[in-house]
């Protein structure tokens, strides 16, 4: 592939996720922070602080132990602090999880299920494989925490004394001094099922170039807000996006994959962040920030799950800005253009239970083309701070790595059990530098067997060949990297 074609491959990949297929079953096409689908691109503290009584951040607990097992474990003294720190961000009244865990009466019936979910690693969700590398802000339970849950369940889930509950620790994000708060322009009640993707345009209120250094989402109607992705629409593209808004009679406009413009106008639209329930607010890696120009718009893509009885949503975003940062950052997309354009189809054949495709490229050679207003001067090293991946519903696993020109490979992110509902972007525990000659590599796996097909109207669909596309019946293999110049 020629260099111009190679650069185009990376430049167009956001556009590949931004076409509107006019199909209610299309998906967001972009990586989600999730814990619900996300952790936002990066937060500013370490793991959520928890109490030593809950055994969350300490090597031991202050409960008596017998034979190495916690004894006398009660809800108020040991389990409530753990659930408050790891679970109730989603499992609380009016939130997105199917049941609440905020009281003893609510949590006790689920004690055996909590043990099973913790042992299997499905809850709290943190998909990255710890064997790849360390990450900040993990939600995974330690063995000591799992032992506490099991001891509590085995004892019959006793309540204990409410007065024994330890003081609540501060939550991440509380210390961030946000200076901008923007709200969706009008309430919106989602009507497209099972997923409604809606974009809203917000005026950027700063009259000079500035940097976003933290961003958080305050969902209005929590039980229907599945994830939120924000983009900075540059001044030269504002009219194009306003036309999309004007053409839709409802608040905002229908959008899938990205903020919804044509390839020509939006293939390099800058990402700002992604959010989902359970993710802490919102600081980016220390000393970094994402540039926003005066006259820009903020496009907010809301992914709604309609829910009977839910009210209209009018969420807010909070932003911290700085006039300058030590290291301007960009969010770098990564995939194979030939998959996107179909010139080398991303072929996932019908009936195959384990399809694997991979792609690698020296990204130092395309930095200035992809980011002409970015911090890069040419083919130079760049630093990776966070990584995320994206597939659709047939995906089973994926991995991002650096193939070193010297000294072997380095794992950035390994998702051994891909779940579309729990995708995210994860801040590395230690940054890594990618040098000229090194290649970024993405590997994706899919299960397109008959047993893994969706059920529509009570009927399981037959398998068919799958290629790149925005619909949930299509697939993707996409990486995102939060990077700065060295």
Kinemage of the C-alpha trace (Angstrom):
@kinemage 1
@onewidth
@group {chain A} dominant
@subgroup {mainchain}
@vectorlist {calphas} color= white
{ca unk a 1} P 0.000 0.000 0.000
{ca unk a 2} L 1.376 3.441 -0.873
{ca unk a 3} L 2.088 5.945 1.876
{ca unk a 4} L -0.747 8.225 0.749
{ca unk a 5} L -3.167 5.304 0.826
{ca unk a 6} L -1.815 4.213 4.194
{ca unk a 7} L -2.331 7.659 5.678
{ca unk a 8} L -5.813 7.775 4.232
{ca unk a 9} L -6.604 4.467 5.905
{ca unk a 10} L -6.180 5.974 9.323
{ca unk a 11} L -7.689 9.300 8.422
{ca unk a 12} L -10.926 7.783 7.135
{ca unk a 13} L -11.616 5.361 9.887
{ca unk a 14} L -13.675 7.758 11.950
{ca unk a 15} L -15.726 8.413 8.861
{ca unk a 16} L -16.323 4.688 8.587
{ca unk a 17} L -18.063 4.885 11.935
{ca unk a 18} L -20.053 7.992 11.121
{ca unk a 19} L -22.328 7.087 8.219
{ca unk a 20} L -26.057 7.018 9.046
{ca unk a 21} L -27.387 3.697 7.766
{ca unk a 22} L -30.944 4.735 8.654
{ca unk a 23} L -31.307 1.553 10.637
{ca unk a 24} L -32.395 1.481 14.264
{ca unk a 25} L -30.197 -1.515 14.972
{ca unk a 26} L -26.943 0.195 14.047
{ca unk a 27} L -24.414 0.626 16.815
{ca unk a 28} L -22.181 3.387 17.968
{ca unk a 29} L -19.156 2.250 15.989
{ca unk a 30} L -16.682 3.795 18.372
{ca unk a 31} L -14.967 2.649 21.494
{ca unk a 32} L -16.820 3.328 24.595
{ca unk a 33} L -15.486 4.157 27.858
{ca unk a 34} L -17.327 2.012 29.513
{ca unk a 35} L -17.867 0.376 32.494
{ca unk a 36} L -21.400 0.283 31.135
{ca unk a 37} L -19.655 0.400 27.977
{ca unk a 38} L -16.843 2.293 29.481
{ca unk a 39} L -14.150 3.958 31.546
{ca unk a 40} L -13.694 7.436 30.241
{ca unk a 41} L -10.425 8.249 28.643
{ca unk a 42} L -8.545 8.652 31.633
{ca unk a 43} L -9.388 9.663 35.166
{ca unk a 44} L -7.136 11.506 37.549
{ca unk a 45} L -6.832 9.256 40.553
{ca unk a 46} L -5.862 5.734 41.289
{ca unk a 47} L -8.277 2.997 42.167
{ca unk a 48} L -11.485 4.045 43.826
{ca unk a 49} L -10.568 4.487 47.487
{ca unk a 50} L -12.255 2.096 49.855
{ca unk a 51} L -12.054 1.211 53.518
{ca unk a 52} L -9.723 -1.242 55.134
{ca unk a 53} L -12.764 -2.782 56.830
{ca unk a 54} L -14.002 -3.812 53.407
{ca unk a 55} L -10.598 -5.165 52.545
{ca unk a 56} L -10.543 -3.044 49.429
{ca unk a 57} L -7.168 -1.353 49.474
{ca unk a 58} L -5.494 -2.990 52.405
{ca unk a 59} L -3.675 -6.286 52.669
{ca unk a 60} L -5.790 -7.280 55.671
{ca unk a 61} L -9.089 -6.300 57.226
{ca unk a 62} L -9.831 -5.309 60.775
{ca unk a 63} L -12.326 -8.165 61.067
{ca unk a 64} L -11.118 -11.170 63.035
{ca unk a 65} L -9.954 -14.076 60.905
{ca unk a 66} L -9.866 -17.793 61.487
{ca unk a 67} L -7.639 -20.038 59.416
{ca unk a 68} L -7.011 -17.165 57.005
{ca unk a 69} L -10.734 -16.643 56.341
{ca unk a 70} L -12.543 -13.439 57.395
{ca unk a 71} L -14.814 -14.004 60.371
{ca unk a 72} L -17.719 -12.000 61.742
{ca unk a 73} L -18.307 -10.333 58.392
{ca unk a 74} L -21.398 -8.116 58.320
{ca unk a 75} L -23.111 -5.948 55.748
{ca unk a 76} L -22.611 -2.596 57.454
{ca unk a 77} L -19.043 -3.089 58.617
{ca unk a 78} L -17.577 -4.929 55.612
{ca unk a 79} L -19.868 -5.345 52.611
{ca unk a 80} L -21.602 -1.985 52.278
{ca unk a 81} L -18.313 -0.073 51.893
{ca unk a 82} L -17.292 -2.548 49.189
{ca unk a 83} L -20.594 -2.321 47.305
{ca unk a 84} L -20.621 1.470 47.609
{ca unk a 85} L -17.137 1.672 46.125
{ca unk a 86} L -17.507 -0.869 43.340
{ca unk a 87} L -21.180 -1.481 42.519
{ca unk a 88} L -23.746 1.181 43.382
{ca unk a 89} L -22.608 3.575 40.647
{ca unk a 90} L -24.745 1.334 38.424
{ca unk a 91} L -26.731 -0.737 40.944
{ca unk a 92} L -28.833 2.014 42.526
{ca unk a 93} L -32.421 3.239 42.122
{ca unk a 94} L -33.055 4.877 38.756
{ca unk a 95} L -29.673 3.814 37.399
{ca unk a 96} L -28.877 1.543 34.493
{ca unk a 97} L -28.377 -1.773 36.330
{ca unk a 98} L -31.430 -4.085 36.649
{ca unk a 99} L -31.474 -4.105 40.457
{ca unk a 100} L -30.233 -1.976 43.350
{ca unk a 101} L -27.588 -2.843 45.965
{ca unk a 102} L -27.776 0.274 48.130
{ca unk a 103} L -29.345 -1.283 51.247
{ca unk a 104} L -29.029 -4.521 53.192
{ca unk a 105} L -32.567 -5.463 52.210
{ca unk a 106} L -31.658 -5.082 48.553
{ca unk a 107} L -28.225 -6.724 48.681
{ca unk a 108} L -28.811 -9.726 50.943
{ca unk a 109} L -30.962 -11.775 48.503
{ca unk a 110} L -28.244 -11.384 45.884
{ca unk a 111} L -25.355 -12.488 48.147
{ca unk a 112} L -24.759 -15.869 46.418
{ca unk a 113} L -25.017 -14.249 42.992
{ca unk a 114} L -22.511 -11.569 44.013
{ca unk a 115} L -20.042 -14.258 45.018
{ca unk a 116} L -20.438 -16.106 41.713
{ca unk a 117} L -20.113 -12.918 39.639
{ca unk a 118} L -16.998 -11.842 41.540
{ca unk a 119} L -15.375 -15.277 41.225
{ca unk a 120} L -16.046 -15.384 37.479
{ca unk a 121} L -14.747 -11.835 37.064
{ca unk a 122} L -17.915 -10.650 35.333
{ca unk a 123} L -18.757 -8.101 38.030
{ca unk a 124} L -17.571 -5.496 38.633
{ca unk a 125} L -16.666 -5.426 34.955
{ca unk a 126} L -13.038 -4.747 34.084
{ca unk a 127} L -12.346 -6.583 30.805
{ca unk a 128} L -8.562 -6.028 30.346
{ca unk a 129} L -6.355 -9.023 31.078
{ca unk a 130} L -4.097 -8.198 34.020
{ca unk a 131} L -1.353 -10.299 32.432
{ca unk a 132} L -1.025 -7.696 29.649
{ca unk a 133} L -0.015 -4.775 31.881
{ca unk a 134} L -1.182 -2.666 34.821
{ca unk a 135} L -3.914 -0.042 34.409
{ca unk a 136} L -5.123 2.816 36.553
{ca unk a 137} L -8.653 2.974 38.009
{ca unk a 138} L -9.288 -0.772 37.930
{ca unk a 139} L -12.578 -2.044 39.329
{ca unk a 140} L -11.503 -5.673 39.690
{ca unk a 141} L -12.002 -7.148 43.152
{ca unk a 142} L -8.998 -8.457 45.021
{ca unk a 143} L -8.959 -11.956 46.445
{ca unk a 144} L -9.463 -10.478 49.923
{ca unk a 145} L -12.602 -8.702 48.720
{ca unk a 146} L -13.943 -11.869 47.108
{ca unk a 147} L -13.267 -13.755 50.347
{ca unk a 148} L -15.285 -11.157 52.264
{ca unk a 149} L -18.258 -11.578 49.939
{ca unk a 150} L -18.097 -15.351 50.243
{ca unk a 151} L -17.815 -15.279 54.048
{ca unk a 152} L -20.780 -12.902 54.250
{ca unk a 153} L -22.891 -15.061 51.938
{ca unk a 154} L -21.945 -18.279 53.730
{ca unk a 155} L -22.957 -16.698 57.049
{ca unk a 156} L -26.416 -15.904 55.717
{ca unk a 157} L -25.693 -12.284 54.710
{ca unk a 158} L -26.040 -10.770 58.224
{ca unk a 159} L -26.727 -7.046 58.543
{ca unk a 160} L -24.699 -6.274 61.662
{ca unk a 161} L -24.748 -2.938 63.460
{ca unk a 162} L -25.433 0.150 61.272
{ca unk a 163} L -23.198 2.160 63.621
{ca unk a 164} L -20.221 0.006 62.585
{ca unk a 165} L -20.206 1.341 59.022
{ca unk a 166} L -16.853 3.050 58.327
{ca unk a 167} L -16.792 6.681 57.146
{ca unk a 168} L -17.403 7.048 53.433
{ca unk a 169} L -14.278 7.842 51.421
{ca unk a 170} L -14.262 10.604 48.831
{ca unk a 171} L -15.059 9.589 45.266
{ca unk a 172} L -12.772 10.260 42.302
{ca unk a 173} L -13.578 13.449 40.470
{ca unk a 174} L -14.869 15.404 43.468
{ca unk a 175} L -11.725 17.536 43.648
{ca unk a 176} L -11.812 18.550 39.978
{ca unk a 177} L -12.558 22.236 39.502
{ca unk a 178} L -14.780 22.238 36.409
{ca unk a 179} L -15.167 25.668 34.819
{ca unk a 180} L -17.705 24.905 32.060
{ca unk a 181} L -21.080 23.184 32.329
{ca unk a 182} L -23.096 22.502 29.174
{ca unk a 183} L -26.568 20.965 28.979
{ca unk a 184} L -28.349 19.271 26.107
{ca unk a 185} L -30.440 21.985 24.427
{ca unk a 186} L -33.816 20.284 25.023
{ca unk a 187} L -35.237 17.239 26.833
{ca unk a 188} L -35.343 14.120 24.676
{ca unk a 189} L -37.332 10.927 25.244
{ca unk a 190} L -35.817 8.109 23.157
{ca unk a 191} L -38.203 6.274 20.862
{ca unk a 192} L -35.951 4.023 18.759
{ca unk a 193} L -35.625 0.520 20.255
{ca unk a 194} L -33.633 -1.276 21.444
{ca unk a 195} L -30.986 1.448 21.092
{ca unk a 196} L -31.437 5.104 20.228
{ca unk a 197} L -28.324 7.023 19.130
{ca unk a 198} L -28.895 10.772 19.201
{ca unk a 199} L -26.449 13.636 18.665
{ca unk a 200} L -26.819 17.097 20.160
{ca unk a 201} L -24.761 20.173 19.283
{ca unk a 202} L -23.579 22.530 22.025
{ca unk a 203} L -21.937 25.917 21.521
{ca unk a 204} L -18.327 26.053 22.697
{ca unk a 205} L -18.245 29.108 25.013
{ca unk a 206} L -14.509 29.901 24.984
{ca unk a 207} L -13.325 32.668 22.626
{ca unk a 208} L -9.703 31.533 22.426
{ca unk a 209} L -7.866 28.304 21.777
{ca unk a 210} L -7.953 26.186 24.896
{ca unk a 211} L -7.403 22.640 26.120
{ca unk a 212} L -9.863 20.260 27.728
{ca unk a 213} L -8.124 18.593 30.670
{ca unk a 214} L -11.111 16.906 32.318
{ca unk a 215} L -14.637 15.992 31.280
{ca unk a 216} L -17.478 14.362 33.170
{ca unk a 217} L -21.097 13.552 32.342
{ca unk a 218} L -24.056 14.199 34.617
{ca unk a 219} L -26.828 12.014 33.151
{ca unk a 220} L -30.309 13.442 33.462
{ca unk a 221} L -32.309 10.189 33.326
{ca unk a 222} L -29.797 7.608 34.477
{ca unk a 223} L -31.789 4.485 33.734
{ca unk a 224} L -31.783 5.142 29.982
{ca unk a 225} L -28.307 6.683 29.454
{ca unk a 226} L -26.051 3.845 28.318
{ca unk a 227} L -23.025 5.815 27.145
{ca unk a 228} L -21.977 9.266 25.988
{ca unk a 229} L -19.233 10.206 23.499
{ca unk a 230} L -18.184 13.822 22.963
{ca unk a 231} L -16.478 15.321 19.914
{ca unk a 232} L -15.053 18.751 19.046
{ca unk a 233} L -16.508 19.938 15.731
{ca unk a 234} L -13.997 22.359 14.224
{ca unk a 235} L -15.165 25.778 12.976
{ca unk a 236} L -14.906 24.935 9.263
{ca unk a 237} L -17.367 22.029 9.753
{ca unk a 238} L -19.957 23.793 11.906
{ca unk a 239} L -22.380 24.540 9.048
{ca unk a 240} L -22.360 20.901 7.939
{ca unk a 241} L -23.385 19.690 11.382
{ca unk a 242} L -25.936 22.450 11.891
{ca unk a 243} L -27.595 21.287 8.671
{ca unk a 244} L -27.984 17.789 10.131
{ca unk a 245} L -29.631 19.271 13.198
{ca unk a 246} L -31.913 21.534 11.180
{ca unk a 247} L -33.085 18.623 9.003
{ca unk a 248} L -34.374 16.620 11.978
{ca unk a 249} L -37.711 17.710 13.492
{ca unk a 250} L -36.835 16.324 16.932
{ca unk a 251} L -34.181 17.671 19.327
{ca unk a 252} L -30.716 16.853 18.000
{ca unk a 253} L -30.431 14.397 15.131
{ca unk a 254} L -30.113 10.672 14.537
{ca unk a 255} L -26.472 9.530 14.422
{ca unk a 256} L -24.550 6.257 14.439
{ca unk a 257} L -20.880 5.511 14.897
{ca unk a 258} L -19.785 9.115 15.119
{ca unk a 259} L -21.303 12.598 15.037
{ca unk a 260} L -22.871 11.876 11.681
{ca unk a 261} L -21.364 14.003 8.879
{ca unk a 262} L -20.010 12.830 5.530
{ca unk a 263} L -16.570 11.325 5.134
{ca unk a 264} L -15.256 14.460 3.463
{ca unk a 265} L -16.258 16.783 6.301
{ca unk a 266} L -15.670 14.681 9.387
{ca unk a 267} L -13.029 12.015 8.810
{ca unk a 268} L -10.698 13.665 11.299
{ca unk a 269} L -13.249 14.908 13.811
{ca unk a 270} L -11.476 15.071 17.196
{ca unk a 271} L -12.737 12.903 20.029
{ca unk a 272} L -12.906 14.429 23.500
{ca unk a 273} L -14.068 11.594 25.731
{ca unk a 274} L -16.386 8.678 26.280
{ca unk a 275} L -18.453 7.918 29.380
{ca unk a 276} L -20.716 5.198 30.719
{ca unk a 277} L -22.388 4.515 34.085
{ca unk a 278} L -19.989 3.569 36.844
{ca unk a 279} L -17.036 5.473 35.447
{ca unk a 280} L -15.456 8.114 37.649
{ca unk a 281} L -15.184 11.679 36.474
{ca unk a 282} L -13.062 12.776 34.353
{ca unk a 283} L -9.388 14.152 34.462
{ca unk a 284} L -7.129 13.258 31.564
{ca unk a 285} L -3.539 12.121 32.224
{ca unk a 286} L -1.623 14.700 34.189
{ca unk a 287} L -0.147 17.510 32.142
{ca unk a 288} L -2.122 16.631 28.987
{ca unk a 289} L -5.201 18.012 27.286
{ca unk a 290} L -7.165 17.992 24.028
{ca unk a 291} L -7.159 21.176 21.941
{ca unk a 292} L -10.448 22.952 21.131
{ca unk a 293} L -10.567 25.944 18.799
{ca unk a 294} L -12.779 29.008 19.308
{ca unk a 295} L -15.942 28.804 17.235
{ca unk a 296} L -16.170 25.033 17.625
{ca unk a 297} L -19.227 22.985 18.529
{ca unk a 298} L -19.322 20.123 20.989
{ca unk a 299} L -21.187 17.176 19.505
{ca unk a 300} L -22.597 14.905 22.192
{ca unk a 301} L -23.590 11.434 21.047
{ca unk a 302} L -26.074 9.914 23.486
{ca unk a 303} L -26.650 6.160 23.421
{ca unk a 304} L -30.045 5.558 25.001
{ca unk a 305} L -31.698 2.320 26.090
{ca unk a 306} L -35.435 3.138 26.133
{ca unk a 307} L -37.110 1.964 29.333
{ca unk a 308} L -40.834 1.877 30.166
{ca unk a 309} L -41.807 4.756 32.404
{ca unk a 310} L -38.553 6.658 31.930
{ca unk a 311} L -38.643 10.438 31.715
{ca unk a 312} L -37.057 12.584 29.039
{ca unk a 313} L -33.307 13.070 29.394
{ca unk a 314} L -31.437 16.383 29.410
{ca unk a 315} L -27.939 15.409 30.495
{ca unk a 316} L -25.097 17.805 31.264
{ca unk a 317} L -21.356 17.681 30.682
{ca unk a 318} L -18.802 19.347 32.928
{ca unk a 319} L -15.461 20.406 31.491
{ca unk a 320} L -12.217 21.665 32.978
{ca unk a 321} L -10.083 23.765 30.663
{ca unk a 322} L -6.575 25.188 30.641
{ca unk a 323} L -5.000 27.856 28.435
{ca unk a 324} L -1.919 25.703 27.987
{ca unk a 325} L -0.789 22.167 28.826
{ca unk a 326} L 2.657 20.606 28.983
{ca unk a 327} L 1.757 17.937 26.410
{ca unk a 328} L -1.091 18.478 23.946
{ca unk a 329} L -2.794 15.152 23.231
{ca unk a 330} L -4.869 13.599 20.472
{ca unk a 331} L -7.025 10.490 20.303
{ca unk a 332} L -5.563 8.343 17.536
{ca unk a 333} L -7.805 5.857 15.693
{ca unk a 334} L -6.267 2.665 14.335
{ca unk a 335} L -7.542 0.151 11.790
{ca unk a 336} L -6.938 -1.053 8.222
{ca unk a 337} L -8.372 1.204 5.510
{ca unk a 338} L -8.687 -1.734 3.110
{ca unk a 339} L -11.179 -3.268 5.561
{ca unk a 340} L -13.087 0.011 5.677
{ca unk a 341} L -13.202 0.505 1.898
{ca unk a 342} L -13.651 -3.160 1.051
{ca unk a 343} L -10.579 -3.273 -1.192
{ca unk a 344} L -9.267 -6.029 1.087
{ca unk a 345} L -12.482 -7.149 2.762
{ca unk a 346} L -12.581 -7.782 6.479
{ca unk a 347} L -14.051 -11.212 5.798
{ca unk a 348} L -15.728 -13.043 8.682
{ca unk a 349} L -17.129 -16.174 6.988
{ca unk a 350} L -20.445 -17.725 7.966
{ca unk a 351} L -20.226 -20.736 10.266
{ca unk a 352} L -16.652 -20.155 11.480
{ca unk a 353} L -16.461 -20.180 15.310
{ca unk a 354} L -13.030 -18.501 15.563
{ca unk a 355} L -12.093 -16.015 12.848
{ca unk a 356} L -8.910 -14.001 13.470
{ca unk a 357} L -7.757 -10.948 11.542
{ca unk a 358} L -4.890 -8.597 12.332
{ca unk a 359} L -3.245 -5.458 10.999
{ca unk a 360} L -0.109 -3.493 11.879
{ca unk a 361} L 1.427 -0.186 10.803
{ca unk a 362} L 4.246 2.197 11.746
{ca unk a 363} L 2.096 5.100 12.931
{ca unk a 364} L 5.020 7.505 13.291
{ca unk a 365} L 4.959 7.866 9.502
{ca unk a 366} L 1.418 9.296 9.348
{ca unk a 367} L 1.162 11.564 12.388
{ca unk a 368} L 1.306 14.917 10.619
{ca unk a 369} L -1.190 13.809 7.967
{ca unk a 370} L -3.679 12.569 10.513
{ca unk a 371} L -3.213 15.507 12.865
{ca unk a 372} L -2.092 18.565 10.863
{ca unk a 373} L -2.899 20.819 13.840
{ca unk a 374} L -1.567 18.335 16.372
{ca unk a 375} L 1.601 18.331 18.451
{ca unk a 376} L 3.722 16.287 16.030
{ca unk a 377} L 6.502 17.783 13.894
{ca unk a 378} L 7.165 14.777 11.684
{ca unk a 379} L 8.050 11.101 11.909
{ca unk a 380} L 8.912 11.164 15.584
{ca unk a 381} L 8.264 9.081 18.695
{ca unk a 382} L 4.909 9.383 20.441
{ca unk a 383} L 3.743 8.392 23.910
{ca unk a 384} L 0.690 6.190 24.570
{ca unk a 385} L -1.251 7.049 27.733
{ca unk a 386} L -4.479 5.050 27.249
{ca unk a 387} L -5.903 2.438 24.893
{ca unk a 388} L -9.305 1.118 23.853
{ca unk a 389} L -10.769 -1.279 21.283
{ca unk a 390} L -14.093 -1.758 19.539
{ca unk a 391} L -15.905 -4.651 17.884
{ca unk a 392} L -19.580 -5.498 17.446
{ca unk a 393} L -21.667 -8.336 18.868
{ca unk a 394} L -19.956 -11.308 17.185
{ca unk a 395} L -16.575 -10.243 18.548
{ca unk a 396} L -15.012 -12.555 21.124
{ca unk a 397} L -11.543 -11.116 21.815
{ca unk a 398} L -9.106 -8.437 20.716
{ca unk a 399} L -5.634 -7.142 21.461
{ca unk a 400} L -3.589 -3.984 20.846
{ca unk a 401} L 0.187 -4.180 21.001
{ca unk a 402} L 3.408 -2.510 19.917
{ca unk a 403} L 5.559 -4.624 17.625
{ca unk a 404} L 9.005 -3.298 18.448
{ca unk a 405} L 11.684 -2.955 15.794
{ca unk a 406} L 13.940 -4.100 18.628
{ca unk a 407} L 13.360 -6.045 21.836
{ca unk a 408} L 10.135 -7.878 20.949
{ca unk a 409} L 6.468 -6.941 21.415
{ca unk a 410} L 4.706 -4.967 24.146
{ca unk a 411} L 1.063 -5.534 25.064
{ca unk a 412} L -1.058 -2.382 25.343
{ca unk a 413} L -4.509 -3.890 25.856
{ca unk a 414} L -5.757 -7.475 25.806
{ca unk a 415} L -9.504 -8.165 26.017
{ca unk a 416} L -9.760 -11.979 26.148
{ca unk a 417} L -13.571 -11.985 26.575
{ca unk a 418} L -15.034 -9.207 24.468
{ca unk a 419} L -18.458 -7.947 25.542
{ca unk a 420} L -20.037 -5.209 23.446
{ca unk a 421} L -21.857 -3.867 26.511
{ca unk a 422} L -18.660 -3.420 28.541
{ca unk a 423} L -16.162 -1.782 26.236
{ca unk a 424} L -13.894 0.989 27.365
{ca unk a 425} L -10.709 3.003 27.119
{ca unk a 426} L -8.159 2.262 29.820
{ca unk a 427} L -5.339 4.429 31.156
{ca unk a 428} L -2.006 2.634 31.286
{ca unk a 429} L -0.351 2.311 34.659
{ca unk a 430} L 2.894 3.437 32.998
{ca unk a 431} L 3.054 5.211 29.650
{ca unk a 432} L 4.984 3.689 26.765
{ca unk a 433} L 6.889 5.323 23.905
{ca unk a 434} L 6.439 4.198 20.294
{ca unk a 435} L 9.508 4.906 18.139
{ca unk a 436} L 9.943 5.129 14.354
{ca unk a 437} L 10.164 1.574 13.087
{ca unk a 438} L 7.802 0.258 15.758
{ca unk a 439} L 4.374 -0.845 14.570
{ca unk a 440} L 0.989 -0.697 16.267
{ca unk a 441} L -0.819 -4.020 15.867
{ca unk a 442} L -4.484 -4.881 16.365
{ca unk a 443} L -5.846 -8.429 16.424
{ca unk a 444} L -9.548 -9.303 16.559
{ca unk a 445} L -11.463 -12.581 16.906
{ca unk a 446} L -15.092 -13.349 16.042
{ca unk a 447} L -17.504 -16.265 16.487
{ca unk a 448} L -19.753 -16.440 13.421
{ca unk a 449} L -21.058 -19.938 14.122
{ca unk a 450} L -24.736 -20.843 13.954
{ca unk a 451} L -24.953 -20.998 17.742
{ca unk a 452} L -23.751 -17.387 18.149
{ca unk a 453} L -26.326 -15.634 15.949
{ca unk a 454} L -28.804 -13.015 17.160
{ca unk a 455} L -32.422 -13.839 17.879
{ca unk a 456} L -34.943 -11.638 16.058
{ca unk a 457} L -38.658 -11.930 16.876
{ca unk a 458} L -37.983 -15.168 18.716
{ca unk a 459} L -36.100 -16.767 15.807
{ca unk a 460} L -32.349 -17.325 15.767
{ca unk a 461} L -30.944 -15.980 12.530
{ca unk a 462} L -28.778 -18.094 10.188
{ca unk a 463} L -25.098 -17.152 9.925
{ca unk a 464} L -23.933 -15.134 6.934
{ca unk a 465} L -20.635 -13.660 5.781
{ca unk a 466} L -19.800 -10.485 7.687
{ca unk a 467} L -17.708 -7.467 6.675
{ca unk a 468} L -16.854 -4.001 7.968
{ca unk a 469} L -19.847 -1.751 8.651
{ca unk a 470} L -21.799 0.311 11.179
{ca unk a 471} L -24.818 -1.946 11.678
{ca unk a 472} L -24.920 -4.431 14.512
{ca unk a 473} L -25.192 -7.061 11.769
{ca unk a 474} L -21.778 -5.845 10.520
{ca unk a 475} L -18.480 -5.935 12.363
{ca unk a 476} L -15.432 -3.789 13.139
{ca unk a 477} L -11.897 -4.162 14.464
{ca unk a 478} L -10.875 -0.762 15.778
{ca unk a 479} L -8.366 0.633 18.257
{ca unk a 480} L -8.108 4.053 19.893
{ca unk a 481} L -4.976 5.454 21.519
{ca unk a 482} L -4.672 8.577 23.662
{ca unk a 483} L -1.237 9.906 22.692
{ca unk a 484} L 1.130 12.853 23.021
{ca unk a 485} L 4.429 13.758 21.395
{ca unk a 486} L 7.429 12.447 23.278
